[in-house]
Amino acid sequence: MFRFTKNIEDYSQEIFQASKYIGQGFRVTFDHMNRKPITIHYPYGEMVPSERFRGRIHFEFDKCIACEVCVRVCPINLPVVDWEYKASMKKKQLKSYSIDFGVCIFCGNCVEYCPTNCLSMTEEYALSVYDRHELNFDHMALGRMPTVS
C-alpha cells in the first residue's frame, strides 16, 4: 500500500512539473504575441540604406573619356567600353558603355578610380528580374537615376 501511494505521489509531482513547463511556454508565447514586429517585410517598408551603401552604378555618358580605367581596376573586368579613335580630334570617342549587374560584385573600384567621376553609386538595391539578361544595363539604362518612392 505504501508503495502505491509513493507512485501516485511521484506521478502527481511529474504532472505538476510538466504543467509548470507548459505554463512557462504559454507565458513566453503570449508575451511575444503582444509585441510589435521587429522586422519590416520588404514590399511593405523600404530599407533605408546606410551612408556608404553600394547600390546600382549611375553613369554619365558626357563625362566619360573612354580611358578604360574602370575595366582595369574591376576584379572581373566587367564594364564593357566600346570606343573609336577620332583622328580629327586626336582622342577617343565613346560609342557605348555597359555593365552586367548579374555578374557585378558591387566592389566600387570602378567608381573610386574613375578620373572624371562619370561613375557613381546610387542607393538603388532592388535589381530583381525574371530573366538574367535584363540585368545587363547599357549606357542609357545606367544614365537613368533611380526613382525615389
C-alpha positions as CSV (number, residue, x, y, z in Angstrom):
1,M,0.0,0.0,0.0
2,F,2.8,2.4,0.9
3,R,4.5,1.7,-2.5
4,F,1.2,2.5,-4.3
5,T,0.9,5.9,-2.6
6,K,4.5,6.7,-3.3
7,N,4.0,6.0,-7.0
8,I,0.9,8.3,-7.1
9,E,2.8,11.0,-5.3
10,D,5.7,10.8,-7.8
11,Y,3.3,10.8,-10.7
12,S,1.5,13.8,-9.4
13,Q,4.8,15.7,-9.0
14,E,5.7,14.9,-12.6
15,I,2.3,16.2,-13.7
16,F,2.9,19.3,-11.7
17,Q,6.4,19.9,-13.3
18,A,5.0,19.2,-16.8
19,S,2.2,21.7,-16.3
20,K,4.6,24.2,-14.9
21,Y,6.8,24.0,-18.0
22,I,3.8,24.2,-20.3
23,G,2.6,27.3,-18.4
24,Q,6.1,28.9,-18.8
25,G,5.9,28.1,-22.6
26,F,2.5,29.7,-22.8
27,R,3.7,32.8,-20.9
28,V,6.5,33.3,-23.3
29,T,4.2,32.7,-26.3
30,F,1.6,35.2,-25.0
31,D,4.3,37.7,-24.2
32,H,5.6,37.6,-27.8
33,M,2.0,37.8,-29.2
34,N,1.6,41.3,-27.6
35,R,4.9,42.7,-29.1
36,K,5.1,44.7,-32.3
37,P,7.1,43.0,-35.2
38,I,10.7,44.0,-35.3
39,T,11.4,43.3,-38.9
40,I,9.6,45.1,-41.7
41,H,8.9,42.9,-44.7
42,Y,10.2,44.3,-48.0
43,P,7.2,45.3,-50.0
44,Y,5.5,47.0,-47.0
45,G,8.5,49.0,-45.9
46,E,11.5,50.2,-47.9
47,M,15.0,49.7,-46.5
48,V,16.9,52.9,-45.7
49,P,20.5,52.3,-47.0
50,S,23.4,53.4,-44.9
51,E,25.6,56.3,-45.8
52,R,28.2,54.2,-47.7
53,F,25.8,51.8,-49.3
54,R,26.9,50.5,-52.7
55,G,23.9,50.0,-54.9
56,R,23.4,50.3,-58.7
57,I,26.0,52.3,-60.6
58,H,25.0,55.6,-62.3
59,F,26.9,56.5,-65.4
60,E,27.2,60.0,-67.1
61,F,27.9,59.5,-70.8
62,D,29.1,63.1,-71.4
63,K,31.9,63.0,-68.8
64,C,33.4,59.7,-69.9
65,I,36.7,59.9,-71.8
66,A,36.9,56.1,-72.6
67,C,40.1,55.7,-70.7
68,E,39.1,52.2,-69.6
69,V,40.5,52.6,-66.0
70,C,37.2,51.1,-64.7
71,V,37.8,47.9,-66.7
72,R,41.4,47.6,-65.5
73,V,40.6,48.0,-61.8
74,C,37.5,45.8,-61.9
75,P,38.3,42.4,-60.4
76,I,36.3,40.6,-63.1
77,N,36.9,43.1,-66.0
78,L,33.1,43.8,-66.1
79,P,32.4,47.2,-67.7
80,V,32.3,46.9,-71.5
81,V,33.6,50.1,-73.1
82,D,33.2,50.5,-76.8
83,W,35.0,53.5,-78.4
84,E,36.5,54.7,-81.6
85,Y,39.5,56.9,-82.2
86,K,38.8,60.2,-83.9
87,A,41.9,61.3,-85.8
88,S,40.5,64.7,-86.5
89,M,40.1,65.5,-82.7
90,K,43.1,63.2,-81.8
91,K,41.1,61.5,-79.0
92,K,38.8,58.6,-78.3
93,Q,35.1,59.0,-78.6
94,L,32.8,56.7,-76.5
95,K,30.3,54.7,-78.5
96,S,28.7,52.5,-75.8
97,Y,29.2,51.5,-72.2
98,S,27.5,48.6,-70.4
99,I,27.7,46.8,-67.1
100,D,26.1,43.4,-66.3
101,F,24.7,43.6,-62.7
102,G,24.1,39.9,-62.7
103,V,27.9,39.4,-62.5
104,C,28.9,42.7,-60.7
105,I,30.1,42.2,-57.1
106,F,29.5,45.9,-56.2
107,C,33.0,46.4,-55.0
108,G,33.0,50.1,-56.0
109,N,36.5,50.1,-57.6
110,C,35.3,51.5,-60.9
111,V,33.7,54.4,-59.1
112,E,36.7,55.1,-56.9
113,Y,39.3,55.1,-59.6
114,C,37.3,56.9,-62.4
115,P,39.4,60.0,-63.2
116,T,36.4,62.0,-64.5
117,N,33.9,60.9,-61.8
118,C,31.4,59.8,-64.5
119,L,30.5,56.8,-62.4
120,S,28.8,57.0,-59.0
121,M,27.0,54.6,-56.7
122,T,23.3,55.1,-56.1
123,E,21.1,53.8,-53.3
124,E,19.1,51.6,-55.6
125,Y,19.1,48.0,-54.4
126,A,16.0,46.4,-56.0
127,L,17.5,44.7,-59.0
128,S,15.4,41.6,-59.1
129,V,14.2,40.4,-62.5
130,Y,13.0,37.1,-64.0
131,D,15.5,37.0,-66.9
132,R,19.2,37.4,-66.0
133,H,19.8,39.2,-69.4
134,E,17.7,42.1,-68.2
135,L,20.5,42.9,-65.7
136,N,22.8,43.9,-68.5
137,F,22.5,47.7,-68.4
138,D,23.7,49.8,-71.3
139,H,24.7,53.5,-71.1
140,M,21.1,54.6,-71.5
141,A,19.9,52.5,-68.6
142,L,22.9,53.4,-66.4
143,G,22.2,57.1,-67.1
144,R,18.8,57.0,-65.6
145,M,18.6,58.0,-62.0
146,P,16.7,55.6,-59.7
147,T,13.1,56.6,-58.9
148,V,12.5,57.7,-55.3
149,S,9.4,56.1,-53.8
